[in-house]
Amino acid sequence: MPIIVNLDVMMAKRKMSLNELSEKVDLTLSNLSILKTGKAKAIRFSTLEAICKALECQPADILEYREK
């Protein structure tokens, strides 16, 4: 898939654990883990907004498009 999820990169930059982010955005660890590993097929804008707010970043910091 040409959409790359850089959630792990942003979490490392902000020194935030998956548990901490899970609590801040009110998502289960398993759902966040699926997103973090790039296995998610979709993401809700409300979820993306909550993640960006918690990590103080922009959507482009988390999602990247790369042609194959």
N, C-alpha and C positions, 0 to 999 in steps of 0.2 A: 504494500500500500504506500503510495507516495506521500501520505501525511505522517509526519514524524511527531511524536509526543515527547517533549522535553521537560516533563514534569519533574523527573528526578534531578535534572540539572538545576532547575529553579529552587527546588527544595534544598539542595545542597548549598546553593548560594545564600539562601536565607537561614541555613542551619536549622531546618525544621524537619522533624521526624514525620513519618507517615501517620503515627498515632496522633500527634499534635494537629496535623492538617485535617485529619478525619474529624476530630472534635470541633475544629473551627468552622468547617464547611458542612458539618452534619451529614456526612456520608459514611457508609460502612468501610471498614478496612479492605474488605474484599473488592468492593467497587472501585476504590481508589487504587488498589494494587493493579486491577485490570487496566485502568487508565494509564497508570505509571509505566506498565510494561508494554504499552502500545497495542494491547489486544482488544481494546474497546472498538466497537463498530460505529459508535455515535457518542455525542456528549450534548447535554442540554445546555442552552445558553445560560440558564440560571445557575447551573453547576459551574460552568466556566467563569461566570461572574463572581461566584463565591470563592473560587480558587484564586482568581486574580486579586480579589480584595484581600484574602488572607496572606497571599505571597507578595502583595504590593507590586504587581507587575501587569503587563499588557497581555492580551491573548496571543500575540505574535511571539512572546517570550516562551510560551508553552507549546504552541502548535507551529509546525513548519512544513512547507510543501517542498518536496524534492522529486524531480522527474526521475523515472527509472532509467 
